Structure formats: C-alpha cells, structure tokens
Amino acid sequence: EVQLVESGGGLVQPGGSLRLSCAASGFTFSSYAMSWVRQAPGKGLEWVSAISGSGSGTLYADSVKGRFTISRDNSKNTLYLQTNSLRAEDTAVYYCAKNEGSSCYGPGDVWGKGTTVTVSS
Amino acid sequence: DIVMTQSPDSLAVSLGEGATINCKSSQSVLYSSNNKNYLAWYQQKPGQPPKLLIYWASTRESGVPDRFSGSGSGTDFTLTISSLQAEDVAVYYCQQYYSSPFTFGPGTKVDIK
C-alpha cells in the first residue's frame, strides 16, 4: 500500500525554523517527484514546493522562496521541507504528496494526512 | 502566475441530481507539444487530505467512480458529478500544473439540498 506519513510540525515562534519530514512507503520513491502543499486554517490549498525524483530539480512558490528548502533522501525514502524565518502566515497544515510521475509538472496522486505548523509568540 | 478561478463558490444539489463546477485559468494550460491540458481536480472532505479525482483535465484517477468526469481545454474546464451521492459532499479544487507556481482554484463547496 502506498503511504506517506508527515512529521515535524509544531509550535514555533516567528523567525524560527522547523524541518518537516515525509516518510514514504509502498512505491519506488526515487522514481517519482514529490510535492508539499499547505492549507491555512479554514482556507484553501496552496502549493508550496516540488522536487524531481532524482532531486536535481526543485520549484518553489514565491511566498516561500529563499526561506524554505525542499530536499529528499532516496536511500531513506524520505522527503523534507526545511522551513526558516517562519511567519504567522506560514501557519497551516502541511501535506506531502507523491506526484503522478517523475516530473515536477504533474498532479499529486497520493497524499499524506498532514502535519500542523503553528507560528505564534 | 496563472490565476485559477472557480464557479460557483458553493452549490447544493439534491441526491441523484447532477452537479457542475467550472474552473478557469488566466492563461492556457494546454501544452501544444503533447496536446495535454495540465489541469487536475481534487476532492477534499472535512478533516481529510485532498484526493485526486481527475488529471490531464479528463483522465479519471484509478478507483474514482465514473459519475465524476472532467472536460474542457485551454482555459475553461468543468468537473461534472452526474448523480450526486451523499459521500460526494466536499470541497472541490482545480489545480494547474502547467507553470510554476502550480496554483489551485479557491474551491467549490458541494452540499446536499
């Protein structure tokens, strides 16, 4: 069974950092691009970042560019999102998603349950 | 950035009746070299992650009931639920993956009348 499990969320002060992780199982991890999508409380979905299967290609939303870094460890079947200089508007549930193919340019066909990031003093 | 809009914001439909959701992109998401529309539809129920329903504008994801269908090309797209079931109560989002950032529409809430 294909499964994605996010972790690493929590309460952090403005300006702080968190590293989110997404453990993948049930598929050949290195063959698929992966994405992060977030959802602020009571709001819609916002695409955050994507990374190719090899890790050589990355894309970011303007709202996080320069503050967030997406990466992956294909030997550990794990996706990461390093979030720095966090702001109140980064408060959201962060979902990881497996892309439908190896390219970043594709939909997310399997999603984790999400991890919650709260940025507050 | 490509801006995605959806209409209506919400709709209430009787059980067994059809529902239509529209999605419009601010520029074409049709890639001419492969003639594919880079457009997906997702369903999100309360407290759950999104679920992929349709991709490439009209390809139904495996396991999705055939009452869900997608159509359209270029900048105008439609998600149709042919016969609404109680379990279809959800918010539906379109997303373009043609150009980064891969923007979502604001969502359409579907309820039972």
HADDOCK unambig.tbl for C-alpha pairs under 7 A between the chains (distance, minus, plus):
assign (segid A and resid 44 and name CA) (segid B and resid 106 and name CA) 5.85 0.50 0.50
assign (segid A and resid 44 and name CA) (segid B and resid 107 and name CA) 6.62 0.50 0.50
assign (segid A and resid 45 and name CA) (segid B and resid 104 and name CA) 6.42 0.50 0.50
assign (segid A and resid 46 and name CA) (segid B and resid 103 and name CA) 6.93 0.50 0.50
assign (segid A and resid 46 and name CA) (segid B and resid 104 and name CA) 6.55 0.50 0.50
assign (segid A and resid 47 and name CA) (segid B and resid 102 and name CA) 6.09 0.50 0.50
assign (segid A and resid 47 and name CA) (segid B and resid 103 and name CA) 6.29 0.50 0.50
assign (segid A and resid 59 and name CA) (segid B and resid 100 and name CA) 7.00 0.50 0.50
assign (segid A and resid 60 and name CA) (segid B and resid 101 and name CA) 6.74 0.50 0.50
assign (segid A and resid 61 and name CA) (segid B and resid 101 and name CA) 5.30 0.50 0.50
assign (segid A and resid 105 and name CA) (segid B and resid 97 and name CA) 5.45 0.50 0.50
assign (segid A and resid 105 and name CA) (segid B and resid 98 and name CA) 6.48 0.50 0.50
assign (segid A and resid 106 and name CA) (segid B and resid 97 and name CA) 5.79 0.50 0.50
assign (segid A and resid 107 and name CA) (segid B and resid 40 and name CA) 6.42 0.50 0.50
assign (segid A and resid 107 and name CA) (segid B and resid 55 and name CA) 6.80 0.50 0.50
assign (segid A and resid 107 and name CA) (segid B and resid 97 and name CA) 6.78 0.50 0.50
assign (segid A and resid 108 and name CA) (segid B and resid 52 and name CA) 6.83 0.50 0.50
assign (segid A and resid 109 and name CA) (segid B and resid 52 and name CA) 5.47 0.50 0.50
assign (segid A and resid 111 and name CA) (segid B and resid 49 and name CA) 6.44 0.50 0.50
assign (segid A and resid 111 and name CA) (segid B and resid 50 and name CA) 6.93 0.50 0.50
assign (segid A and resid 112 and name CA) (segid B and resid 49 and name CA) 6.83 0.50 0.50
assign (segid A and resid 113 and name CA) (segid B and resid 48 and name CA) 6.79 0.50 0.50
assign (segid A and resid 113 and name CA) (segid B and resid 49 and name CA) 5.63 0.50 0.50
